[in-house]
């Protein structure tokens, strides 16, 4: 369960750094894929994704989340942090995550480009590309990627309490098993 939480947190962190995700409205019905304006918008969206260096941001996010993922897997495997097997596990986890992301992310970006091309006007996409291709936009992109390790550490610090709070709330609404109840804590809100 924690492995999926780490991956979800990584994805959330990634798209929290992408302003496009915050500004998107519900996508309108699909425009014809051969529609000239849609194709222009699709090209602009792909330029925007490149301008915000989304692939590099994802890499930074995944690398920053790696310690939390590694700790969870090592715990499941019953390995102590000082075990020599942890180094082997670290290499295997890192390579597995990065290889999987290299396959998934281009497909995801293509699909998201279509969603964003439907959600934004050509003028909005042009404004995004113009801004993120500017010196200020490149600076913001670089700084955003640079804070990912700190953001991941903050998320890692908050995650146990967050998970416990979710379980507490869940167990109030659903008959949880004893092991789940043991991980819950009194809600602070």
N, C-alpha and C positions, 0 to 999 in steps of 0.2 A: 504494500500500500504506500509506503514512504517513497519508493522508487518512482511511482507515478506522480506523487506530490512534487518531487524534485523536478521531474520533467515538466510538469505543468507550471511550476514556479519559474523555471527557465524560460518557458514560452511566454508567460505573463511578463517577465522582466524584459524580454526582448521587445515585445510590442508596447510595453509601457514607455520604451525609449523612442518609439516611432510616432511622431505627432499625427501622422495620417490616421492611425487607428483611432485616436481620440476624436478626430473631426469627422469621421465617416458617419453618414446618416444611413438608415436602412437602405440597402441597395434597391434600386428601381428594377422593374422587370428587365430581363436580359434584352439588350439591343442585338440586332442581327450581327453576327460575328463578321460579316463582310461589309457592314456599314462603314463608310469612309471615316466619319467622325469618331465612331467607336474605336476604329483602328488607330486614329491619331491619339485618342485618349489613352488607349492601351500602351502605345509607345511612350507617351508622357509619363504614365505610371511606372513603367519599367525604368525610365530615366530617373524618376524620383527615387525608386528603390535603390538604384545604383548610387545616386547622389548622397543618400543618407547612409551608404555603406552598410546596408542591412546584413549582408553576409558576414562582414567583419564584426558587426555588433553581435550577431548570433554566436560567432566563435568566441568572442570575449565573454558573453553571457554563459555559454556552456562551460568554458574553462573556469569561470568564477564559481559556478555551481558544482564543479567536480568534487571539491572536498566534502560537501554535504552528501552527494551521491555516493562517493567512496566510503564515507563513514557508515552510511546506511547499509550498503552491500557488505562491508566488512563485519558489521554487527550481525547481519543475517547469516553470514558464513561462519560466525563464531570466532573471528580473528581479533586478537588484541592489536592495538595500534603499533606495538613494537615488534610484531611478528614479521619475519622476513617475507612471508607470503603477501603482506600488504603492498609491498613495492611491486610485486608481480601483478597483483590485482589492480593497482593504480594504473599501470601501463595498459593492461587489458581493458579496463573500463574507459580510459581516455580514448584509446584507439577505437573501441566499439562505438562510443557516443559520437565521435567526430566522423567516422565512416558512415554511420547511419544518417547523421545530419547532412552530410555531403550528398547523399542520395535523395533525402526527403525535401530539403529546403528549396532546391530549384523548382521542383514540382509545386511546392506550396506557394512560392513567390509568383509563379505563373498563374495559379488559381486566384491568389489575392490581387494580382494586377487586374484581372477581369472584374473582380468585385469592386475595386476602387475606381476602375474606369467607368463602371455603371453609376457609382455613388457620387462622383465629383464631376463638375463641369470642366470643359476644356480650359476655360480661363483659370479655374481654381488649380488645376494640375499644372498649368503653365506657371502660375505664381509660386507653387511649391518648388518646381524645378528651378526657377529663377533664383529663389531664395537659397535653396540648398546647394546650388552651384556657385553661390557668391562666397566671398571670403568669410563673412559672418556665418553663413550656413555651414560651411566646412568646419569652422571653429566650433560651433555648437555641436555638430556631429561628432567631432573628435573628443570633445569634453564629455559628451553624453556616454560615449563608449568607455572613456577613462574612468567614469564613476561606477561602472558595472561591478568591479570586484568589491568595492565598499558596499554597494547596494546588496550584493549577494550575501556578504557577511551579516548585514543588518537583517536580511530575510532569514538567514540561518539562525540567528539569535532569537528571532520572534517566532519561528515555526513551531517549536515544541508547545509553547503556550497557545498558539493559534489552533494547532491540531487538537490539543486537550479541550479547548473551549468549544470547538466544533463537535467533538465527541460528547461533551456535557450536554450541549443543546440537542444533539441527535438523540441521546439516551432519555431526554425528557419527552421526546415525541415518538420514540420507537423502543421496543423492548430489546435492549442491547445484551449481548453475552457478557459474562463475568470478566473476561479479558478486556473487552472494550470499556466496560465500566471502570476498570482499574486504571485505565489511561485517562479517563475524564477527570476534570477538576471543577470546583465550583466556578460558575460564571462570574466575571468581574463587572459585567454590564447588566 
